[in-house]
Amino acid sequence: MSPKRIHLCIVAGARPNFMKIAPIIRAVERQAEVFDYRLVHTGQHYDRDMSDVFFEELEIPKPHYHLDVGSGSHAVQTAKIMMRFEEVCLEARPDVVLVVGDVNSTLACSIVAKKLGIAVAHVEAGLRSGDMAMPEEVNRMVTDAISDFFFVTEQSGVSNLEREGHAAASIHFVGHVMIDNLFHQLDKLAHMDTGAFPTADFKRRHVRYGVVTLHRPSNVDDPAALAGIVAGLTAIAAELPLIFPIHPRTQARIREFGLELPAAVEMVTPLPFMEFLNLWKDASCVLTDSGGLQEETTAVGVPCLTLRANTERPVTLDEGSNQLVGNDPARMIAAARAALASGRSDSFRRPALWDGQAAERIVSILERELTKGGV
């Protein structure tokens, strides 16, 4: 008689999640004799077209459940996810719910699972910015408070979790599934005809360029903060052409606050994963308030200027190619000039265990721990 398979529920809700679940699903599918999994897409990121494109490019199978929660305030969105995910758990009866990152779906599904007595595994656990004004920080801290398995991307996460009183045996430093996905996609990109990408013309026209992303409410909803960033980008663009895949909400705020970016900042619509990767991997620098992009640029040594006052990913500062510049134009300009003067270096230091094998470690640990627990 064959042993009972481990029933795993993998949750994703927003685009940053998709890059993290892709390598985990590949690793789980290689262990089909051990794991039976269900993929749940909460629909927190409700742009169906962009979600479908990301799933196709990242080789993620069609979700078993799509909750279609859509937009709403943090409370409304979280409540919708909890109500609909409870139905999934009662039907699917998973042994463990695996959540990734720090979005509302991460928090909501963790709470539901824990209330139903289902084990929770948090991938990217232990990250802390120290800024409780960030919704993601609240999500991270609450999720970690109730998780059973902590899969950590960098040593700071281990230290944070231990300081918060979690048992060392439940904390697993495994590396970063985001980097697993990055290496996988870079290998695919090397065998693709990238000349068909709409942004290929921009790359042909510019030997050196910078890439901008901007979406955090603390930057785009604050007139003074956004004005500072626009002033910094305007000055940098006079020396380095910039391309800006701009979120509609960010674009609306720029107009609302009476701001304007020069023609040297080329604004395009949000890009599919592979086209965006093809763009930023060859950039002279990236200016962003994204958390994941700080890590991806560090993994391949692209200078990253983070438009925030803090980061929950300190390894990107200590060992990587990232630096904090906030929304101060003078700091942005000085950092961009320094990055251009020094150029990209092949001698960058990639953080420990960022080797493309994090998902395999996670799956191995879950098999060992859940089998040991009698599942």
Helices and strands as residue ranges (DSSP letters): E 6-12, H 15-29, E 35-41, H 48-57, E 65-66, H 74-92, E 96-100, H 104-115, E 119-125, H 135-146, E 149-152, H 155-163, G 168-170, E 171-173, H 177-189, G 194-196, H 200-205, E 210-212, H 217-220, H 223-237, E 242-245, H 248-256, E 265-268, H 273-280, E 285-288, H 291-300, E 304-306, H 315-318, E 322-324, H 329-342, H 358-372
